[in-house]
Amino acid sequence: MNKALLSRHMNERECAQRNALTNRPAALVLDVGTVGTVLDTLDDGKAFLVEFGSCGPDKCEWLGVLYGSELQLMPEVPRAA
């Protein structure tokens, strides 16, 4: 999975509004440079489903759709088999 850097600050209110998770951590803020995992590419590469704060294979702190202008995609690093 690709990684991405958040390119703009998201305050508590915006994080809460845009978080797709049912159980949301209180007072979450995402700062510029926070690294997230791109789970899916949407709208012909204009938007991305991204998770931040991975807490295991099926848990994270924030999950939502971000647009290309809000992220800086990082080059994929090949993994050893």
N, C-alpha and C positions, 0 to 999 in steps of 0.2 A: 504494500500500500504506500502511496505517496504521502509525503509530509508537506506541510505548508506553514508559513509564518503569517500571523495576523498582522496586517499592515495599518490597522487603526484601533484605537482604544474603544472598548465597549463597556459602558458603566453598568452598575447593578440593574438599573431599570431595563436597559436594552437587552442585557443578558437574560433577564427573567422573561421578557416578552418574546424573545426569539428562540429560547431554549425549547426544543421539542420533547424533552423528557418530562414524565409525569412527576417523578421525585427529583426536585431541583435543590441543589445546595443553597443555603441562605447566603446572601451578600456576595455572590460570585461576581468578579470583575475580570475581564480579559484585557490584558495590556498588549501594546504593540510588541511584536517579536515573539509572542506566545506560539509555541509549536503545536500544531494539531495534525490529525490524521485524516486524509481525504478518503472517504469511503465510497463515494460515487461521483460521477460527473453528470451534470444535468444541463438541459437547455443548450445543447450543442457546444458545451464547454464554457458557457457564460456563468454558470452557477455550480456550486459543489456542496455535497453533503459532507460535513466536517464534524469530527468529535475532538473535544479538548478534555484533558484530565483523565486519561484512560486509567481505570481502576481494575483492570482484568479483561478477560476476553469478551465479556458482555455487559460491562459497566463503564460509565464515564460521567464526568461532571456536566458537560455541555454538549449538545448535539443539535445541529441545525443547518440551514442552508445559508451559505455565504456566497457573495458574488466575486468575480475575478478581481474587481477593483479593491476588495477588502482583504485579499490574500496575495502572498508571494509564494508560488509553488516552488518547491525545492526539487533539485534533480534526484531521480530515483537511484539509490545505491544498490548495485547487485549484491545478492546474498549467496553465500556458499551453500552448496547442496548438502 
